[in-house]
Amino acid sequence: MSQEIQQDPPADAEDAPRPPLSPAAQRALAEAEARRREIDARIAAAPKEQGGRGGLEPGRYGDWEIKGLTSDF
């Protein structure tokens, strides 16, 4: 019985050029970035919570995010 050893892909695989995005994908990414900027600006303009936790508001995108972990309500 032979066992095949799977090797990790070479590091160059991540650096390989990707095909260009379609215009629809580019438009969707631009719209998402604009929404993020709008939400972040609105949160930054809001009064700060006294005694609250530091950092970004964890519920700013409609879900709860702390340290990169996200939970939907």
Number of C-alpha atoms within 10 A of each C-alpha: 3 4 5 6 6 6 6 6 8 8 8 8 8 9 8 8 8 7 6 8 9 9 9 9 11 12 12 12 12 12 12 12 12 12 13 14 12 12 14 15 11 11 14 12 9 8 7 11 8 6 6 8 9 8 8 12 16 16 14 14 13 10 11 15 16 12 7 7 8 12 10 9 7
